[in-house]
Amino acid sequence: MRPVNEAAAPRNPFPAPLGAELDRVVARYPQRAAAMLPVLSRLQAERGFLSESTVEEVAGYLGVPAAHVHGVVSFYSMYDREKVGRHKLYVCRTLSCRLRGAEEVMGALEEALGVERGGTSADGRVTLVPFECLGLCEMAPCAIAGERRWGNLDPAKARGMLGDLR
């Protein structure tokens, strides 16, 4: 009996060695569509973001409607549909952070980076992302970029942390 993944596998549109790597990922799942999150994550790591054409390629590769892939990409905040900076700087905007000055921190970061919320600095290094709860309420206001965390921020500390990212 052939595994479900081999039954009617669509053509792999991705060049080697990436295509072979994605085939190995898909082979670990009982249904091709179940591999969507790891496939999307790997493609974003490779390409920097998930363009419309990438979404279409994934849909064809996994044998699912493009609308389904769009739904997944738009649901998860970890996926980017546009080019982002080398660092995504998430700034908490929930109540505990707001009460302790998150708006002032965000304003200082916008000014220092020369962008509005959601924008990327001119040097392409930092994308400023307001985020709904980073789970660090004891450190409010707080921010995260990759594995780095900053807490008890004020505008001066926020500007200083940008040096850590450049």
C-alpha positions in Angstrom: 0.0 0.0 0.0 1.4 3.4 -1.0 1.5 6.2 1.6 -1.1 9.0 1.1 1.7 11.4 0.3 2.8 9.4 -2.8 -0.7 8.8 -4.2 -1.1 11.9 -6.4 1.8 14.1 -5.4 1.7 17.4 -7.3 4.8 18.5 -9.1 7.4 20.2 -6.8 7.9 23.8 -8.1 10.8 24.5 -5.8 14.4 24.3 -7.0 17.0 22.0 -5.5 18.1 21.7 -2.8 15.1 23.4 -1.2 12.6 21.3 -3.2 14.2 18.0 -2.0 14.2 19.4 1.6 10.4 20.2 1.3 9.7 16.8 -0.1 11.3 15.2 3.0 9.2 17.4 5.2 5.9 16.6 3.4 6.8 12.9 3.5 6.6 12.9 7.3 2.9 13.7 7.2 -0.1 11.4 6.4 -1.7 14.1 4.2 0.2 16.7 2.2 -1.9 19.6 3.6 -0.8 18.8 7.1 2.7 19.9 6.2 1.6 23.4 5.5 3.0 25.2 8.6 6.5 23.7 8.3 6.6 24.3 4.5 5.5 27.9 4.9 8.0 28.5 7.7 10.9 27.0 5.7 9.9 29.1 2.6 9.7 32.3 4.7 13.1 31.5 6.2 14.5 31.1 2.6 12.7 34.0 0.9 12.2 36.5 3.8 8.4 36.7 3.4 5.6 34.8 1.7 4.7 36.6 -1.5 1.5 36.0 -3.5 3.4 33.8 -5.9 4.8 31.7 -3.0 1.3 31.2 -1.6 0.2 30.0 -5.0 3.2 27.6 -5.3 2.5 26.2 -1.9 -1.2 25.7 -2.7 -0.3 23.8 -5.9 2.5 21.8 -4.2 0.3 20.7 -1.3 -2.8 20.2 -3.4 -5.0 22.6 -1.5 -6.9 25.8 -2.6 -4.9 29.0 -2.6 -7.6 30.5 -0.3 -6.8 27.9 2.3 -3.1 28.9 2.2 -4.0 32.6 2.4 -6.2 31.9 5.4 -3.3 30.2 7.2 -0.8 32.9 6.3 -3.2 35.7 7.4 -4.1 33.9 10.6 -0.7 33.4 12.1 1.3 36.5 13.0 4.6 34.7 12.4 4.1 34.8 8.7 5.0 38.0 6.7 3.3 38.8 3.5 5.6 41.7 2.7 9.4 42.1 3.1 10.4 42.9 6.7 13.5 44.0 8.4 16.3 41.8 9.6 14.8 42.2 13.1 11.1 42.2 13.9 10.7 44.3 17.0 7.5 43.5 18.8 6.2 46.0 21.3 3.4 45.0 23.6 0.3 47.1 23.5 -2.0 45.5 26.0 -3.4 47.2 29.1 -0.6 46.5 31.6 2.0 47.8 29.2 -0.1 50.8 28.2 -0.6 51.8 31.8 3.1 51.8 32.3 4.0 53.9 29.2 3.9 51.6 26.1 2.6 54.5 23.9 5.5 56.7 24.8 7.9 53.8 24.1 6.3 53.2 20.8 6.4 56.9 19.9 10.2 57.0 20.8 10.8 54.0 18.6 8.8 55.4 15.7 10.8 58.6 15.9 14.2 56.9 16.2 13.5 54.5 13.4 11.8 57.1 11.2 8.8 54.8 10.6 5.2 54.3 11.7 3.9 51.2 13.4 4.3 48.2 11.0 7.1 50.0 9.0 10.6 49.0 8.3 13.6 51.3 8.9 15.3 52.8 5.8 18.4 50.6 6.4 16.1 47.5 6.4 17.3 46.3 9.8 14.2 46.8 12.0 10.4 46.4 11.4 8.4 47.8 14.3 5.4 45.6 15.1 2.8 46.5 17.8 1.8 43.2 19.4 -1.2 42.0 21.5 0.5 40.7 24.7 4.0 39.4 24.8 3.2 37.6 28.1 5.8 39.6 30.0 3.4 41.7 32.1 5.8 41.8 35.1 8.3 43.7 32.8 5.7 46.1 31.4 6.2 47.9 29.1 8.2 45.3 27.1 9.5 44.4 23.7 10.9 41.3 22.0 13.1 40.8 18.9 14.0 37.2 18.2 15.2 35.7 21.5 15.9 39.0 23.1 13.6 40.6 25.6 13.6 44.0 27.1 11.4 45.2 29.9 10.6 48.1 32.2 11.1 50.3 29.1 10.9 54.0 28.9 11.6 56.1 25.8 15.3 56.4 26.6 15.8 52.7 27.2 13.8 51.9 24.1 16.1 54.1 21.9 19.0 52.4 23.6 17.8 48.9 22.8 17.9 49.8 19.1 21.7 49.8 19.3 21.5 46.1 20.3 19.7 45.4 17.0 22.0 47.3 14.7 
